[in-house]
Amino acid sequence: MRISTSPLTGHSTATPIAALLGLGMLLVIGGCGTGPVKPDHIPDLAPLTITVNYHGQPVDGASVLMAPTSGQFSAAGTTDRAGRAVMKTDATYDGVVPGEYRVSVTKVETPDVDIGATPDDPAQYAEWVKKQESLVVETKHLIPERYASFGTSELSVTVDQGTPADVTLELTP
């Protein structure tokens, strides 16, 4: 391969073959942005997007969890500004194993608590750890707390194999 520098611009003037080889390597190394490869032990996945609304408005930053009623593969996602969560099996692989799921939705606000930097002195560090362990932080639920539990949310989703599914969950007070 021959790479030279243009006397006018100082930029490399690699041959077209080198450019094509470089592009091919980027595609192989980059994986084309498809995300992690699903292991063989996970069945085929069906695309699923869940939209969460509360008081008729999309909920941004909510955690959506799905627990299978039978089976072993859970799914999770976090809603965006439009209230949409792209569900991922084992919180990693795009899509959901077809089946029936119980659903929980949580959005909480936890106040920032500053207990100072970690001290270098061992005695001060021991006191710092005690202070940290005794700390009680109030968590405020921004949607009704009953949706945070599979047992009380009364939310469920059935996912069929095939075309992508969009499900909307309308939460009530």
C-alpha positions, 0 to 999 in steps of 0.5 A: 500500500502506498500513502503519500502526502499532497505537497499542496495541502499536506494531507494524506493521499492514500490510494482508493484500495487503502481507503476501502480496506480502512472502511471495511475494517471500521465496519468489522470493528464497529459492528455497525452499531447493532449492539451486543450479540444475543447469546444462543441460549436466549430465544428469538426476541420481539421488538417492544416499546412501552410508552408510560403516561401519567395524568395524560402526560409522558413520564420521562426517566421512569424505570420499566421492568418486566418479569415473565409469568413463566420463563426466565428472561426479564426485560427492562427499559428507561423512558425518554422525554416522550415517555417511550422505553425500548425494552431490552432482555436482561437489560442488554439485548434489544427486544423481549422473549415472547410471552406474558409479563408482569410490569412495574414502573418506578420514578423516584426522586432522591435528594442529593446528600453530601457527606464530604470526601472520603478521608485518607486517615483511617480513623476519620474514614471509620467515622465517615463510614459510620456516618454514611451507614446511619444516613436515612434518605427519603425517596419521593415517588413521582408516580403512585408507589403501587406501580413500583411492585409487580404484586400491586401494579396490576400492569401486564403485557403479552408479547407475540413473536413477529412485528414490533409492538408498541404498548401504552401504559396509562397510569392513574392516581 
